[in-house]
């Protein structure tokens, strides 16, 4: 499990307006933490597009347009992760780091 990998993840159970169901996520936690901890920090992807929302980053999941929901960042157990789907490109990873820093500080 590496930083910026796209994987399927089971996000249920949830509460309130948390993103639910099995969906793609991007791992954003550092590789050193991913090796040692039983959890990873992820941002879920959604196919409900909101181009005007500054907390979302356009992406593709397979051939489908999607958005990385940085406003829904969360920590999950590794056991919730499924198959690897792919990786973000270097430019997408840079944009994601910038957006996380913009939203949550340095």
ZADO-1210 file (C-alpha; in nm, 4 decimals, padded with zeros to 6 digits):
<atoms>
<atom x="00.0000" y="00.0000" z="00.0000" code="UNK" pos="1"/>
<atom x="00.1690" y="00.3116" z="-00.1268" code="UNK" pos="2"/>
<atom x="00.0922" y="00.6812" z="-00.1196" code="UNK" pos="3"/>
<atom x="-00.1155" y="00.7959" z="-00.4181" code="UNK" pos="4"/>
<atom x="-00.2386" y="00.4451" z="-00.5011" code="UNK" pos="5"/>
<atom x="-00.6013" y="00.4148" z="-00.6019" code="UNK" pos="6"/>
<atom x="-00.7769" y="00.1220" z="-00.4348" code="UNK" pos="7"/>
<atom x="-01.1265" y="-00.0017" z="-00.3711" code="UNK" pos="8"/>
<atom x="-01.2333" y="00.0499" z="-00.0104" code="UNK" pos="9"/>
<atom x="-01.5355" y="-00.0445" z="00.1950" code="UNK" pos="10"/>
<atom x="-01.6357" y="00.2745" z="00.3771" code="UNK" pos="11"/>
<atom x="-01.9427" y="00.1364" z="00.5559" code="UNK" pos="12"/>
<atom x="-02.0609" y="00.1798" z="00.8244" code="UNK" pos="13"/>
<atom x="-02.0829" y="00.5567" z="00.8189" code="UNK" pos="14"/>
<atom x="-02.2606" y="00.8272" z="01.0114" code="UNK" pos="15"/>
<atom x="-02.4295" y="01.1429" z="00.8898" code="UNK" pos="16"/>
<atom x="-02.3003" y="01.2811" z="00.5614" code="UNK" pos="17"/>
<atom x="-01.9842" y="01.0656" z="00.5422" code="UNK" pos="18"/>
<atom x="-01.9287" y="00.8993" z="00.2043" code="UNK" pos="19"/>
<atom x="-02.0526" y="00.5423" z="00.2156" code="UNK" pos="20"/>
<atom x="-02.0394" y="00.2131" z="00.0231" code="UNK" pos="21"/>
<atom x="-01.7487" y="00.0482" z="-00.1545" code="UNK" pos="22"/>
<atom x="-01.5778" y="00.3067" z="-00.3714" code="UNK" pos="23"/>
<atom x="-01.2345" y="00.4044" z="-00.5000" code="UNK" pos="24"/>
<atom x="-01.0048" y="00.5916" z="-00.2639" code="UNK" pos="25"/>
<atom x="-00.6597" y="00.7433" z="-00.2968" code="UNK" pos="26"/>
<atom x="-00.4101" y="00.6745" z="-00.0178" code="UNK" pos="27"/>
<atom x="-00.2585" y="01.0011" z="00.1067" code="UNK" pos="28"/>
<atom x="-00.0683" y="00.8900" z="00.4170" code="UNK" pos="29"/>
<atom x="00.3107" y="00.8670" z="00.4003" code="UNK" pos="30"/>
<atom x="00.4652" y="00.5342" z="00.2969" code="UNK" pos="31"/>
<atom x="00.6580" y="00.5126" z="00.6286" code="UNK" pos="32"/>
<atom x="00.3267" y="00.5232" z="00.8167" code="UNK" pos="33"/>
<atom x="00.1602" y="00.2834" z="00.5719" code="UNK" pos="34"/>
<atom x="00.4317" y="00.0265" z="00.6461" code="UNK" pos="35"/>
<atom x="00.4020" y="00.0502" z="01.0245" code="UNK" pos="36"/>
<atom x="00.0411" y="00.1270" z="01.1101" code="UNK" pos="37"/>
<atom x="-00.2728" y="-00.0805" z="01.0708" code="UNK" pos="38"/>
<atom x="-00.4491" y="00.2236" z="00.9227" code="UNK" pos="39"/>
<atom x="-00.4121" y="00.4480" z="00.6179" code="UNK" pos="40"/>
<atom x="-00.5395" y="00.7975" z="00.5463" code="UNK" pos="41"/>
<atom x="-00.7500" y="00.8160" z="00.2310" code="UNK" pos="42"/>
<atom x="-00.9580" y="01.0528" z="00.0232" code="UNK" pos="43"/>
<atom x="-01.2604" y="00.8905" z="-00.1415" code="UNK" pos="44"/>
<atom x="-01.3484" y="00.9420" z="-00.5063" code="UNK" pos="45"/>
<atom x="-01.6955" y="01.0289" z="-00.6225" code="UNK" pos="46"/>
<atom x="-01.8659" y="01.0336" z="-00.9604" code="UNK" pos="47"/>
<atom x="-02.0971" y="01.3147" z="-00.8475" code="UNK" pos="48"/>
<atom x="-01.9074" y="01.6078" z="-00.9946" code="UNK" pos="49"/>
<atom x="-01.9025" y="01.9521" z="-00.8371" code="UNK" pos="50"/>
<atom x="-01.6523" y="02.1510" z="-01.0483" code="UNK" pos="51"/>
<atom x="-01.7116" y="02.4731" z="-00.8524" code="UNK" pos="52"/>
<atom x="-01.6200" y="02.3146" z="-00.5165" code="UNK" pos="53"/>
<atom x="-01.2628" y="02.4067" z="-00.4212" code="UNK" pos="54"/>
<atom x="-01.2384" y="02.1004" z="-00.1953" code="UNK" pos="55"/>
<atom x="-01.2616" y="01.8577" z="-00.4887" code="UNK" pos="56"/>
<atom x="-00.9905" y="01.7629" z="-00.7380" code="UNK" pos="57"/>
<atom x="-01.0858" y="01.6393" z="-01.0860" code="UNK" pos="58"/>
<atom x="-00.9611" y="01.2881" z="-01.1626" code="UNK" pos="59"/>
<atom x="-01.0400" y="00.9812" z="-01.3685" code="UNK" pos="60"/>
<atom x="-01.1162" y="00.6398" z="-01.2322" code="UNK" pos="61"/>
<atom x="-01.0746" y="00.4084" z="-01.5238" code="UNK" pos="62"/>
<atom x="-01.2503" y="00.5902" z="-01.8047" code="UNK" pos="63"/>
<atom x="-01.5020" y="00.7579" z="-01.5729" code="UNK" pos="64"/>
<atom x="-01.4711" y="01.1235" z="-01.4729" code="UNK" pos="65"/>
<atom x="-01.4494" y="01.1562" z="-01.0957" code="UNK" pos="66"/>
<atom x="-01.3428" y="01.3891" z="-00.8184" code="UNK" pos="67"/>
<atom x="-01.1140" y="01.3288" z="-00.5234" code="UNK" pos="68"/>
<atom x="-01.3130" y="01.4455" z="-00.2210" code="UNK" pos="69"/>
<atom x="-01.0525" y="01.6120" z="-00.0009" code="UNK" pos="70"/>
<atom x="-01.3343" y="01.7352" z="00.2235" code="UNK" pos="71"/>
<atom x="-01.4034" y="01.3692" z="00.3094" code="UNK" pos="72"/>
<atom x="-01.0472" y="01.2721" z="00.4103" code="UNK" pos="73"/>
<atom x="-01.0471" y="00.9932" z="00.6705" code="UNK" pos="74"/>
<atom x="-00.8461" y="00.7210" z="00.8380" code="UNK" pos="75"/>
<atom x="-00.9480" y="00.3605" z="00.7767" code="UNK" pos="76"/>
<atom x="-00.8118" y="00.0190" z="00.8702" code="UNK" pos="77"/>
<atom x="-00.6099" y="-00.1527" z="00.6004" code="UNK" pos="78"/>
<atom x="-00.8522" y="-00.4446" z="00.6133" code="UNK" pos="79"/>
<atom x="-01.1117" y="-00.2172" z="00.4461" code="UNK" pos="80"/>
<atom x="-00.8911" y="-00.1844" z="00.1361" code="UNK" pos="81"/>
<atom x="-00.9456" y="-00.3998" z="-00.1676" code="UNK" pos="82"/>
<atom x="-00.7818" y="-00.4345" z="-00.5057" code="UNK" pos="83"/>
<atom x="-00.5421" y="-00.1773" z="-00.6431" code="UNK" pos="84"/>
<atom x="-00.6929" y="00.0218" z="-00.9311" code="UNK" pos="85"/>
<atom x="-00.3945" y="00.2362" z="-01.0288" code="UNK" pos="86"/>
<atom x="-00.1949" y="00.5389" z="-00.9228" code="UNK" pos="87"/>
<atom x="-00.2271" y="00.9135" z="-00.9525" code="UNK" pos="88"/>
<atom x="00.0031" y="01.0770" z="-01.2051" code="UNK" pos="89"/>
<atom x="00.2843" y="01.2955" z="-01.0701" code="UNK" pos="90"/>
<atom x="00.0909" y="01.6097" z="-01.1624" code="UNK" pos="91"/>
<atom x="-00.2265" y="01.4815" z="-00.9914" code="UNK" pos="92"/>
<atom x="-00.0270" y="01.3908" z="-00.6788" code="UNK" pos="93"/>
<atom x="00.1237" y="01.7417" z="-00.6711" code="UNK" pos="94"/>
<atom x="-00.2190" y="01.9013" z="-00.7116" code="UNK" pos="95"/>
<atom x="-00.3601" y="01.6803" z="-00.4350" code="UNK" pos="96"/>
<atom x="-00.0766" y="01.7707" z="-00.1945" code="UNK" pos="97"/>
<atom x="-00.1371" y="02.1403" z="-00.2652" code="UNK" pos="98"/>
<atom x="-00.5094" y="02.1109" z="-00.2060" code="UNK" pos="99"/>
<atom x="-00.4650" y="01.9189" z="00.1210" code="UNK" pos="100"/>
<atom x="-00.2149" y="02.1823" z="00.2404" code="UNK" pos="101"/>
<atom x="-00.4502" y="02.4622" z="00.1353" code="UNK" pos="102"/>
<atom x="-00.7411" y="02.3052" z="00.3217" code="UNK" pos="103"/>
<atom x="-00.5702" y="02.1737" z="00.6340" code="UNK" pos="104"/>
<atom x="-00.2539" y="02.3877" z="00.6692" code="UNK" pos="105"/>
<atom x="00.1133" y="02.3113" z="00.6512" code="UNK" pos="106"/>
</atoms>
